[in-house]
Amino acid sequence: MAIYPAITSITPGGCFKKINEISRLKLKTVCLFPTTLKQPERWQVYRKLKRAGIRKIPLVHLRNEDMDNEEIYYLQQQFKVEAFNLHATGCYAVSRDYQDLNQKIYLENTAEKIFEKQIKKFAGLCLDTTHLEDVRRSDKKLYQHFIGLLKKYPLGCVHIGAISETRHPDPGGCKLMIYESHLFEKLSDFDYLINYRKFLKNIVALELENSLSEQLRAKKYIEQKLKL
């Protein structure tokens, strides 16, 4: 298991600011969440990542609406991507068949039920700990459903975010009020992860809008807190 910082893209221009940190921090490996980037911007990001010295991207969050197989093959070849993930339901749900790439793709939990017939088409599950913690606090039945799936199907990758003390409006608009956040304010925002320690394995990505230097501080805190 390894925890990786990530290039995320929800904050306008935020991904390029993070890329500018790479050389100074001497990073060779990051995960990638091009969630809001359309194709021309994504290719710009790929070129900048190569120039910055990134050699490996263990995990990429796919944009189901406009990332074709050719682009996915490029990422595999250029950055040695081990796993991709898609939302099983919700705002970025699977809407097409990736054919021979299906066995590299893991379905991510959201605030809606995942059906086993969906999972069987792909490699297994991607756990987003913040989505699951939000569900644990609001829908015990759905929480137990997903815990059951985690015990039954392979877990290929994990996303980690922050959990706030109070609920706030969902900036993505998929849900009304949430505890989860892609921006941490204090390190104790990660203390909830003690409940998911046994699931933190394989590829673990920090899905945070914070700078890479702040993400590395969070990584150190999580590893010490959970004794990883």
N, C-alpha and C positions, 0 to 999 in steps of 0.2 A: 504494500500500500504506500502511496505517495500523495501528498497534498500539493497541488500546483496553483500558482497564481494564474489569472486569466485576463485576456483582452476581452472586455465587454463593450456594448455599443448602445445602451439605452440613453445615456447622457450624450447629447449632440456634441460631436467632436471628441468625446472621451476616449474612444479607442486609439486615436492618433496621439493623444497626450500620453497614453500608457506606452505606446510603441516607442515614443521618444525617451522613455525611462530605461529601456531594455539594455542599451549599451552601458550606461552608468552602473546598472545593477549586475551586469555580466551574466544575464540570463540566457540560457540556450533552449529552454523548454517552457512553454506556456500553453494553456488551453484557450479555446476561442469560442466566443458567443456572438456571432454576427447577426443578432436577433433583429435589428432594425435596418440593416444595411442592404441596399439593393445591389444588383450584380456589379455595376461599374465601381462602386465604392469597395465592394469585397475584393475585387482584383487589385485595387490600389492598396488595400490592407495586406494582401498576400505578398505583393512586391516589397512593401516596406518591412514586413516581418523578415523576409529573406535578407534584405540589406542590413537589418539590425542584428543579424546573426542567429536568429532562431533556427534551430536544426530539427526540432521535434514539437509536434502538437498532439499530445496523447488523445484529446477529446475535442470534437467539434459539435456544437449545437446546430443542427440543420435548419435551414429556412425551407419548410416544405413547399411554400408557394412558388419559389423560383430558383431553387438550387437543383440543377439537373445532374445526371450521373457523370457526365464528362467533368464537371467541376469537382465532384466528389473524388473521382479517380485522380485528378490533379493533386488534390490535397493529400491523398494517400501516398502518392509517389514523391511529392516534394517535401512533405513534413512528417512522413511515417505515422500517420494517424492510426491509432489502434481501435478507436470506437467513435461512433456518431450517436446522437440521440435526437429523438423527436417527441413532442407531446403526444400522448395517446388520445387526449380529448382536449376540448377548450379552444382557446384562441388560435393555436398553431397546430391543430390536430392533423394527423396523417390523412392525406387524401389521394395518395397514389401508391403504386407498387414499385419499389426500388429494385426488384428482381434479384440479380445475383448479389447485390449489396445488402440485402435484407439481413444477412447474418453478421453484418458489422454494425447494425443499428439497434439501439436499445430504446424502449418506450418509457417515457418519463411520466410519473404520477402528477396529477393536477388535483383540482377540487372536485373532480367527477370520477365516477366508477370506471375502472378499466376491465374489459371483458377478456377472458382467457383466450378466446378465438383470435383476438387482436395480437396478444403476446406471442402466440404460437407461430405467427407469420414472421417474427423477427428473432433477434438473438437472445432477448430477455428483457430485463428491466433496468432503468436508470432511476435511481432514487434522488429526488430533490428533497432534502431534509426540511427546508422551510415550508414547502407545500404540505408535507406530511404533518409537520407540527401545527400548522394552521388547521388542518383537518382534525387532528387530535383534540384541539380545543373547541371545535364546533360541531363535529359529526363523528361520534364514537363508533358508529356502525361502519361508516366508510373507512375510518382509520383501521379497524380490525380487518376489514376486507383486504386492504393493501398490505398489511402486515402478513396476512395469510399468503398473499401472492409472493412476497419476498422470501418466504420459507419454501416455496414450491418452484420458483423459476430462477435462472441464473441472474445474478446482479453484476452487471458489467462496468458500471460507473456511477458516480455520486456527485451531486451538486450541493455545495454548502453556501448558505446565505446567512443573514442576520435575522434575529427575532426581537422585535421591540416589546417593551413592557406594556404598551397600550395599542389598541387597534387604530388604524388609519385608513383613509380611502385608498383603493387599489389604483395606482397610477396607470396600469395597463388597461383598466376597465373591464377585465374579465370577471372580477368579483367586486362586491361592494366594499366591505371592510375587512382588513387583513392585519395580522401581526408581522408577517414576513416582510423583509426589505432587502434590496440589492445594495444598500448603503449602510454600513455599520457606523455607529457613532461612538460606541465604547466597546471594549473587548468583552465585557460581560454579555453582550448581545449574542455570544456564541456558547454561553454556558448550557443552553438547552441541549447541546449536542451530546452531553453525557448519556441521554436517553437513547441515542442512536449509535453509540460507540461500536457495537458489534457489526454494524452495517458499513462502517467506514473502511472499505477495502477496495482493492484494484485501483482504478483511476478516480481520484477525488479532486474536484475542481472548485476553486473559490469563485462563485458567481457573484461578483461584487463590482460595483461601479467605482469604488475607492481606487486610488492610485496603486500602482504595483508595489511601491515601498510600503504603503499602509497594508496591502494584502499580505506582504511578507511578515509584517508585524503580527497580523491576525493568525497566519499560519503557525508562527512560533508559539503564540498563546494557546492555540487549539492543541498543538502537539504536547505542550507541557501540561495543560489542564486535563487532557484525556490520557496522558502518559503513553502516547503512541510511539 
